[in-house]
């Protein structure tokens, strides 16, 4: 339903792309990937969430296996494979010390250049990095030493100047983490609305009632949150599933796509990014933690033109989990 471009990975990198005695392990190091001499040799000065003042490590830095060391321990919750996060990183060639990717968000909006959320699950192009980041905490900065063969296979990556025995060096910041699903209190079902059940991961299943589609916009809360309230123009982090009233068929779902999304809470036009009017109406006034069930007649959806898998004059049903909000500067 968005009228702006989708997400792209920073610089296209992810699209191509022995331990000694130490103090008690941090949370990141306790989740399967050890710390070691190589990751401990990586230093980065400066605040988490901002470009490091300096990143240093001896060259050539060689790791025989993936290693991770927490440079700054955050106070937030641990992240897992499916946790939506804002993740910044810089990447270096351990053999030469040269930067492969300057410090930047892992994912940015193609249309605005703004940082976008990802999940570790979506970063499968570099499984070693994916493993190393699991169980880091929100607000942490970690150093990862990753053998090229554990990211790109036995031959390394000639395009990036990495041989099979070279090591990738990451300095990664977990800037912000979001819940994976709406966390508000369950609300009583309302007559006349589709019924919704969720699986253990929070993925909604929607059943359409045996009645004609309403001709006016309708919404109800399935879960009532207590977080920040969404105002027009705010950027909302959310998961959603959309189905057609006539058939019950899912036409789009961030749950199925594997990553939450961020949409502006405003109607899109040629002059501003946004979403269809009915979806914007569902977002404005909602609170973080809400799960909103919204029914959009054609006049506040895609009308007589339709869009992609949505036929002309379709009534749409959305279940929206509001995970976070970034307030507009306006």
N, C-alpha and C positions, 0 to 999 in steps of 0.2 A: 504493500500500500504506500510505501514511501515514493516520493517523486524525485529523490536525489540519488546519486550513485552509491554503489555498495562499497564495502571496505576493501582496502588493499594492504598488503604486507609491506612493511618498511623496506625500501630499497630492493625489494624482490629477493632478499637474502634467504628467507625461509622457504621460498619456492624452489631454490636451487640447493638450496641448502639441505710407589708403595708407601702406605701410611706409617707415620711414626707416632710415638706416644704423645698425648695431648690432653688438655683439660676435658671435662665432660662434654659430650657433643651437644651442639645447639639443635634446635628443632629440625632445621633443614638437613643436618648431617645424620639425624637419628632415623631417617625414613628410607634407608636402603642404599643411598649413594654416600660413600665415605669421604672424609676429608683426607688430605695427603700433602706431601711436600710441595707438589706443583701448585695446587690451589692455594696453599698457605703463603706461597711466594708472591701472590698477586695482591697489590695494594691499590686502594683508590681513596683519595682525599675529597672531602666535601659532603654536602647534605644529600640524603636519600631523596630521589625525585628530581634532582637537578644534575646537570652535566658535571661529572667529577672534575675537580680542579686539576688532578693529575692521576694517571693510572701508570703504575710501574710494575715490572716483573723482569727477572733476569732472562736473557736470551742466549741460546735457544732454550725455551721452556718446553719440556717434553713430559707428557703424562702417558703412562702405559694403560691407564683406564680412566674413566670419568671420575673426577673428584670435585667436591664442592666445599667451600668454606664460607661461613657467614661473616661478613665484614662489619655489618651493623644489624643488630637484632631488633626487629620490629615488635611492637606490643599488640598487634592485631591477631586475628585468628589465622590458623594454618590454611594454606590453600591446597586444593587437590586438583585432579585432572579436569573436573567440570566446573571449578570455581571461576566466575567471571572476574577478570583482573585488568587493571591498567598496568602494563608492564613496559618499562624502559630498559634498553640495553645498549652496550657498546661491545663490539667484537674485534679481536685482534689476531694476527698471525703470531703464534707463539714462537715460531722459528726466527722471525725478523723483528717483531715488535710493531710492525706496521698495522694501522687501522684498516679493517675490512669493512666495518660499518660504524660510522660515528654514533655517538650517544643519541638515541632517538626512541620514540615509542615503537614497539613491535608492530603496531598496526595504526594506520591513519586513515582518515576519510579522504577519498579521492577528490571530493568536491570542495572541502573546506580545509584540509590539511590538519584537522584537529585530531588529538589522540583518541583512539578507539579501544574498546575492550576486546580481549581475547580469552580463550581458555587454553590451558596447557594441552588439552585433548586435541585442539586444532593445530598444534605446532608439531605434528607428527613427522615433518620433514627432517627434524633433528632429534631423534629419540633420546640421545644421551642428555641433551639440554633439557628436554621434557622431563626425564627422570630426575635430574638434579634439582629442578625447581620445585618438585612436589614437596609439600610440607614446609616450605619457606613461609614466613609469617608476613602479614600485611605490614608494610613499613620497613621491610628488611632490604638490605643490599647484600648480594651474594656474589662470590667469585667462582667461576666454573672453569676447570681445565678439561677440555674435551678432545680426545684423540680424533683426528679427522676421519679415521676408519669407522668410528662409532657414530659419526654423523652422515658420512657420504659413502661408506663402503670401503672396500679394500684398496681402491685406487686414489682415495682422497678426492680433491676437486681442483682440476687444472685451471678452471675458469677463475677461481679465487686464489690461485697460486699455492695450493695446499697439496703436498705430497702425502703418501700413505702414512708416513711416520711423523708428520707434523701435528701440532696441537692447536686447537681453537681456544682462545681465551675470551671468556664472557665476563663482563661486569653488569649485573642485572639488578634492577630495583623493582620491588613489588610496591607500586605507588599507592594503589587502592584495590581493595577486594570487595566484591558484592555477594549477597546471598544468591543461591542458585534458583530460588523459588520464592513466591510470596510468603511472608511470615506472619501475616495478620491473623486475627481471630476468625474462625469460621462463622459464617452468617447463615440464617435460615434461608432455604430455597424459596423463591417466589413463583407463584402460579403463572403459567403462560410463557415462561422463559425456557430455553433449552436446558437440559440437565447436564451436569458436568461431574465427572469423576476423574481423580488423578492417580497415577501410578506411584510407586515408592519414590521416584525421582522428581515427582511434581508435574510430570507431563500430563496435560489434560486430554480427556476423551469427551467429545461433545455429542449429545443425542438430541436431534430436532423433534419437537412435539408434532403430533398429527393435527396441525391446524394451519390456517393460512398465515403467511408471513405478515407481520405488522407493517403498517404503512407509515409509521412515524418512528423516529429514533427512540430506542429504549436502552437503559442500562441498569444493572444492579450489582451490588457487591457480593462476591462469594467469600472473600476474606477482607477484614477491615484492619488496615494497618494504622500505625501511630507515628510514622515518620514524617519527613518534610512534605509539605503540600506542593503540588505541581501548579505552576502559573504558566500562562501563555508565553511561549518563547523559550521556556526552559528546555534543556536537553534531558530526556528520560532514558534511563537504562532499563530494559525490559525483556521479558520473554513473551511470546505470543503464539497462538494458533488461530488460524482463520478457516472457517468452513462455509460452504454454500448452504443457505436455508433449504433450497429446493431438493438437494440431493444428500446433504450431510458430508459431502466430499471435502477433504482438506485441500485447500489451494495453496497455502503457504504456512510455514511454521518455523520459527527460530529454534524451537525444541528439536525438530527434525534436522535442521541445518547444523546443530551442534554448538552454536554460539549465540548468546544474547546479543541484542542490538541496541543502538542508541538513536532515538528519533527526536526531532524537535516537536514540542507540543504546540503546533500551529498548523493551519491549513497551508498546503504548498501552493505556489503559483509560479509564474514565469520569473518573478522578481525575488522570491525567497524559497529556501528549501522547506519542506514540510511533508505532511501526510494528508490523506483525504479528510474532509471535514468531520465525518462521524468518528474517525479514529482520534482526531485531535480533541473532539468533544469528550471522548472517553478518558483522555489523559489529563486535561485541564481540570483541576480540583481534586484529582486523586492524590493519595498519600503513599509514600514509600511503605511497602508491606501489603498494599491492597492487591486483591485479585478482582479484576473488573470483567464482567460479562456484558458485552455490548452487542446490540442488534442494529445493523445499519441498512436502512432501505436504500434503494438505488440513488435517490436524490442527494444523499450525503456520503455515497460511496463512489462507484464508477459509472453510474448512470447508463445512458443509452450506448456508450462506447464500449464498456467493459474494459478489461485489461488482462492480457496474457491468458491464464487459465480461468479467469472470471468472465462468464458470458455477460452480454448486455442485459441491463435491467435486473441484475442479481441483488438479492438481499443477502448480506454477509453477517456472519456471527463471529465475534472475536472473544477469546479468553486472553486477558492481558495480566501478567504478573509484573507489578511495578517494583523494581529492584533498587533503584537509586535515582537521584535527580541532581543535575548541575544547574544552578540558578543562572538565569540570563543576566547579562550586564545592563540590559535596557531598563 
